[in-house]
Amino acid sequence: MYDSSELNESVQRALDRYSQSLIKIAFAYLKNIADAEEVAQDVFLAYLQKRPVFDSDEHEKAWLIRTAINKSKNMLKAGWFRNRVPVPEDLSYLPKEENEVLQAVLSLEKKYRIPIHLHYYEGYSIQEIAAIMQAKPATVGTWLARGRLLLRKKIGGLEDEEICL
């Protein structure tokens, strides 16, 4: 258990380290930056309320990511979220190639989009993604392979060319 100052330091350190990653993960689910930022806020609020104790920095990061995924899924289930008309995100500030790739990734089904994001943008291994998504490593490998194939069809590329996101 933390005292108040230790908790504040711990949350501030986690906020500095992981807030951008959590926003990106939530964005991969929600496809809206404002909603993704709201999820990240909710994750850090849960951190303050629950006061979890972690074995390591990796354990802390995994907890934060799992919480962000759960809160994103909960937001997607909410009735108000399903019935609204989303405002398209303006990604014109990105270089043309990055914008094209990100749009292609975001257009994928969630089961392909999330593993691709975690693997290529966050640097997680298949085993780590399996633990985060509560799936078997073989399933995650299949999702990655199928997602890469779909991306290859959307943005082009050679058959034996490795996709670099």
Residue frames as qw, qx, qy, qz and C-alpha x, y, z in Angstrom:
[[0.000, 0.889, 0.458, 0.000, 0.00, 0.00, 0.00],
 [0.408, 0.404, -0.007, 0.819, 1.19, 3.49, -0.79],
 [0.132, -0.627, -0.397, 0.657, 1.04, 6.59, 1.33],
 [0.357, 0.858, 0.292, -0.225, -0.28, 9.69, -0.41],
 [0.042, 0.835, -0.399, -0.376, 3.06, 11.12, -1.58],
 [0.364, -0.235, 0.853, 0.291, 4.31, 7.73, -2.84],
 [0.493, 0.528, 0.692, -0.016, 1.07, 7.22, -4.74],
 [0.274, 0.911, 0.045, -0.304, 1.32, 10.66, -6.32],
 [0.115, -0.664, 0.640, 0.370, 4.91, 10.01, -7.38],
 [0.449, 0.025, 0.878, 0.165, 4.01, 6.58, -8.72],
 [0.467, 0.704, 0.526, -0.097, 1.06, 7.90, -10.74],
 [0.151, 0.904, -0.182, -0.355, 3.08, 10.85, -12.04],
 [0.251, -0.463, 0.775, 0.348, 5.90, 8.53, -13.16],
 [0.461, 0.291, 0.831, 0.110, 3.40, 6.19, -14.88],
 [0.354, 0.847, 0.292, -0.267, 1.68, 9.17, -16.50],
 [0.029, 0.802, -0.439, -0.404, 4.99, 10.43, -17.90],
 [0.281, -0.299, 0.871, 0.271, 6.04, 6.98, -19.13],
 [0.242, 0.209, 0.936, 0.149, 2.84, 5.41, -20.45],
 [0.348, 0.576, 0.370, -0.640, 0.19, 8.03, -21.20],
 [0.356, 0.523, -0.442, -0.636, 1.02, 8.27, -24.92],
 [0.108, 0.104, -0.971, -0.184, 1.03, 4.48, -25.30],
 [0.199, 0.380, 0.816, -0.388, -2.32, 4.19, -23.55],
 [0.380, 0.600, 0.069, -0.700, -3.83, 6.88, -25.78],
 [0.287, 0.403, -0.704, -0.509, -2.55, 5.07, -28.88],
 [0.001, -0.080, -0.996, 0.030, -3.95, 1.75, -27.72],
 [0.277, 0.525, 0.606, -0.530, -7.33, 3.28, -26.92],
 [0.337, 0.576, -0.237, -0.706, -7.28, 5.10, -30.27],
 [0.129, 0.189, -0.907, -0.354, -6.75, 1.77, -32.03],
 [0.080, 0.371, 0.907, -0.185, -10.03, 0.60, -30.46],
 [0.134, 0.699, 0.499, -0.495, -12.08, 3.78, -30.55],
 [0.458, 0.405, 0.446, 0.654, -10.72, 5.57, -33.65],
 [0.080, -0.897, -0.200, -0.386, -11.22, 8.93, -31.96],
 [0.451, 0.322, -0.457, 0.696, -8.49, 10.88, -30.17],
 [0.349, -0.478, 0.222, -0.775, -10.82, 12.60, -27.68],
 [0.906, -0.274, -0.101, -0.307, -12.32, 9.28, -26.59],
 [0.823, 0.162, -0.402, 0.366, -8.84, 7.74, -26.41],
 [0.157, 0.439, -0.414, 0.782, -7.66, 10.55, -24.13],
 [0.636, -0.427, 0.095, -0.636, -10.73, 10.05, -21.96],
 [0.956, -0.101, -0.274, -0.010, -9.91, 6.35, -21.61],
 [0.584, 0.298, -0.448, 0.607, -6.33, 7.21, -20.62],
 [0.225, -0.482, 0.301, -0.792, -7.69, 9.58, -17.95],
 [0.849, -0.306, -0.056, -0.428, -9.98, 6.84, -16.67],
 [0.865, 0.100, -0.419, 0.256, -7.05, 4.42, -16.48],
 [0.331, 0.324, -0.468, 0.753, -5.04, 6.80, -14.30],
 [0.516, -0.424, 0.140, -0.731, -8.10, 7.52, -12.19],
 [0.943, -0.170, -0.244, -0.152, -8.47, 3.76, -11.62],
 [0.649, 0.254, -0.478, 0.534, -4.77, 3.68, -10.69],
 [0.070, -0.417, 0.374, -0.826, -5.39, 6.33, -8.04],
 [0.722, -0.317, 0.029, -0.614, -8.52, 4.63, -6.73],
 [0.966, -0.059, -0.242, -0.068, -7.29, 1.03, -6.65],
 [0.247, -0.813, 0.519, -0.097, -3.71, 1.76, -5.55],
 [0.988, 0.110, -0.110, 0.019, -2.28, -1.42, -7.09],
 [0.424, -0.708, 0.536, 0.177, 1.11, -2.71, -6.05],
 [0.804, 0.542, -0.220, -0.107, 3.30, -3.97, -8.88],
 [0.898, -0.261, 0.191, 0.299, 6.18, -6.45, -8.94],
 [0.524, -0.135, 0.365, 0.758, 8.03, -4.59, -11.70],
 [0.172, 0.450, -0.159, -0.862, 7.75, -1.83, -14.30],
 [0.214, 0.022, -0.819, -0.533, 6.60, -4.42, -16.85],
 [0.107, -0.438, -0.872, 0.191, 3.85, -5.58, -14.49],
 [0.066, 0.574, 0.289, -0.763, 2.73, -1.96, -14.09],
 [0.199, 0.326, -0.473, -0.794, 2.73, -1.36, -17.85],
 [0.180, -0.157, -0.929, -0.283, 0.79, -4.58, -18.50],
 [0.027, -0.532, -0.726, 0.434, -1.80, -3.58, -15.88],
 [0.133, 0.544, 0.026, -0.828, -2.21, -0.14, -17.43],
 [0.219, 0.186, -0.688, -0.666, -2.54, -1.56, -20.97],
 [0.137, -0.302, -0.942, -0.050, -5.04, -4.23, -19.88],
 [0.028, 0.583, 0.536, -0.610, -7.06, -1.57, -18.05],
 [0.176, 0.447, -0.252, -0.840, -7.00, 0.70, -21.14],
 [0.199, -0.015, -0.861, -0.469, -8.18, -2.19, -23.33],
 [0.099, -0.446, -0.865, 0.207, -11.00, -3.03, -20.91],
 [0.077, 0.602, 0.302, -0.735, -12.11, 0.60, -20.59],
 [0.182, 0.298, -0.513, -0.785, -12.02, 0.98, -24.40],
 [0.181, -0.198, -0.927, -0.262, -14.18, -2.11, -24.81],
 [0.040, -0.546, -0.696, 0.464, -16.59, -0.81, -22.18],
 [0.135, 0.504, -0.029, -0.852, -16.86, 2.49, -24.02],
 [0.200, 0.107, -0.738, -0.636, -17.60, 0.67, -27.27],
 [0.153, -0.353, -0.923, 0.010, -20.43, -1.21, -25.53],
 [0.061, 0.417, 0.430, -0.798, -22.04, 1.96, -24.18],
 [0.374, 0.658, 0.653, 0.022, -25.34, 2.79, -25.87],
 [0.115, 0.925, 0.024, -0.362, -24.47, 6.45, -26.44],
 [0.253, -0.547, 0.623, 0.498, -21.21, 5.45, -28.13],
 [0.404, 0.177, 0.846, 0.301, -22.85, 3.02, -30.57],
 [0.276, 0.758, 0.591, -0.006, -25.59, 5.47, -31.59],
 [0.055, -0.838, 0.075, 0.537, -23.45, 8.50, -32.33],
 [0.725, 0.660, 0.052, 0.192, -22.02, 9.58, -35.65],
 [0.687, -0.437, 0.089, 0.574, -18.23, 9.72, -35.27],
 [0.215, 0.940, -0.159, -0.214, -16.33, 12.76, -36.45],
 [0.897, 0.309, -0.087, 0.304, -13.55, 11.60, -38.78],
 [0.586, -0.641, 0.121, 0.482, -10.09, 12.19, -37.41],
 [0.439, 0.885, -0.156, 0.007, -7.97, 14.66, -39.34],
 [0.825, -0.336, 0.272, 0.365, -4.65, 12.92, -39.86],
 [0.577, 0.783, 0.054, 0.225, -3.45, 15.34, -42.53],
 [0.215, -0.901, 0.375, -0.032, -0.60, 16.49, -40.29],
 [0.777, -0.267, 0.537, 0.191, 1.11, 13.10, -40.84],
 [0.019, 0.440, -0.673, -0.594, 3.36, 12.48, -43.82],
 [0.697, 0.213, -0.290, -0.621, 1.35, 10.97, -46.71],
 [0.558, 0.165, -0.813, -0.030, 2.82, 7.45, -46.33],
 [0.042, 0.009, -0.799, 0.600, 2.25, 7.38, -42.55],
 [0.505, 0.151, 0.216, -0.822, -1.31, 8.63, -42.95],
 [0.697, 0.209, -0.504, -0.465, -2.01, 5.98, -45.58],
 [0.439, 0.101, -0.869, 0.202, -0.60, 3.18, -43.42],
 [0.123, 0.052, 0.660, -0.739, -2.40, 4.38, -40.28],
 [0.619, 0.163, -0.023, -0.768, -5.69, 4.66, -42.16],
 [0.669, 0.166, -0.680, -0.250, -5.18, 1.13, -43.49],
 [0.253, 0.042, -0.858, 0.445, -4.42, -0.20, -40.00],
 [0.295, 0.106, 0.463, -0.829, -7.44, 1.59, -38.52],
 [0.658, 0.162, -0.274, -0.683, -9.70, 0.14, -41.20],
 [0.398, 0.116, -0.910, 0.005, -8.84, -3.42, -40.13],
 [0.718, -0.502, -0.411, -0.254, -11.15, -5.46, -37.92],
 [0.433, -0.788, 0.318, -0.299, -10.36, -5.08, -34.21],
 [0.932, -0.261, 0.239, 0.074, -8.96, -8.62, -33.92],
 [0.776, 0.343, 0.074, 0.525, -6.27, -7.71, -36.48],
 [0.113, 0.859, -0.041, 0.498, -5.88, -3.99, -35.68],
 [0.566, -0.783, 0.196, -0.168, -5.03, -4.37, -31.97],
 [0.887, -0.231, 0.238, 0.321, -2.32, -7.07, -32.32],
 [0.614, 0.539, 0.115, 0.565, -0.74, -5.14, -35.22],
 [0.101, -0.898, 0.090, -0.418, -0.70, -1.98, -33.14],
 [0.719, -0.654, 0.234, -0.022, 0.76, -3.72, -30.09],
 [0.890, -0.001, 0.242, 0.387, 3.39, -5.55, -32.16],
 [0.575, 0.480, 0.176, 0.639, 4.56, -2.83, -34.55],
 [0.028, -0.814, -0.013, -0.581, 3.84, 0.40, -32.68],
 [0.590, -0.729, 0.208, -0.277, 4.40, -0.73, -29.08],
 [0.282, 0.598, -0.743, 0.104, 7.04, -3.42, -29.71],
 [0.704, -0.274, 0.539, -0.373, 5.38, -6.34, -27.91],
 [0.031, 0.230, -0.943, -0.238, 6.19, -9.95, -28.74],
 [0.566, -0.179, -0.622, -0.511, 3.51, -12.44, -29.73],
 [0.495, -0.271, -0.768, 0.304, 3.64, -14.03, -26.26],
 [0.083, -0.200, -0.382, 0.899, 3.21, -10.65, -24.56],
 [0.395, -0.026, -0.287, -0.872, 0.30, -9.73, -26.85],
 [0.561, -0.225, -0.770, -0.203, -1.31, -13.09, -26.09],
 [0.341, -0.302, -0.678, 0.577, -1.11, -12.36, -22.37],
 [0.091, 0.161, 0.121, -0.975, -2.48, -8.84, -22.79],
 [0.513, 0.030, -0.367, -0.775, -5.34, -9.92, -25.06],
 [0.600, -0.118, 0.684, -0.398, -5.97, -13.13, -23.11],
 [0.851, 0.423, -0.117, -0.287, -5.55, -15.30, -26.20],
 [0.901, -0.142, 0.297, 0.283, -3.25, -18.12, -27.26],
 [0.225, -0.615, 0.434, 0.619, 0.09, -17.15, -28.87],
 [0.341, 0.137, 0.802, 0.471, -0.80, -19.19, -31.97],
 [0.183, 0.793, 0.582, -0.005, -4.03, -17.22, -32.33],
 [0.098, -0.880, 0.059, 0.461, -2.17, -13.92, -32.03],
 [0.332, -0.326, 0.657, 0.593, 0.32, -15.12, -34.67],
 [0.301, 0.461, 0.776, 0.309, -2.58, -15.94, -36.98],
 [0.067, 0.911, 0.350, -0.207, -4.16, -12.52, -36.39],
 [0.211, -0.725, 0.321, 0.571, -0.85, -10.81, -37.18],
 [0.345, -0.055, 0.768, 0.537, -0.33, -12.85, -40.35],
 [0.224, 0.645, 0.705, 0.191, -3.87, -12.22, -41.58],
 [0.059, -0.913, -0.174, 0.363, -3.67, -8.55, -40.65],
 [0.274, -0.528, 0.488, 0.639, -0.41, -8.16, -42.57],
 [0.316, 0.242, 0.802, 0.445, -2.00, -9.88, -45.58],
 [0.117, 0.834, 0.539, -0.026, -4.97, -7.50, -45.46],
 [0.164, -0.843, 0.098, 0.503, -2.63, -4.52, -45.14],
 [0.364, -0.229, 0.660, 0.616, -0.59, -5.76, -48.08],
 [0.262, 0.532, 0.739, 0.320, -3.77, -5.86, -50.17],
 [0.020, -0.915, -0.360, 0.178, -4.83, -2.37, -49.04],
 [0.110, -0.910, 0.208, 0.342, -1.54, -0.52, -49.40],
 [0.731, 0.622, -0.280, -0.005, 0.30, -2.71, -51.87],
 [0.348, -0.672, 0.653, -0.012, 3.66, -4.33, -51.68],
 [0.485, 0.356, -0.773, -0.202, 5.46, -7.41, -52.88],
 [0.872, -0.253, -0.345, -0.239, 4.40, -10.87, -51.73],
 [0.818, -0.126, -0.377, 0.416, 7.68, -11.61, -49.93],
 [0.166, 0.534, -0.205, 0.803, 8.19, -8.02, -48.69],
 [0.367, -0.395, -0.678, 0.499, 8.03, -7.49, -44.92],
 [0.109, -0.843, -0.321, -0.417, 5.56, -4.79, -43.88],
 [0.425, -0.066, -0.388, 0.815, 7.25, -2.06, -41.82],
 [0.182, -0.836, -0.472, -0.212, 4.82, 0.06, -39.84]]
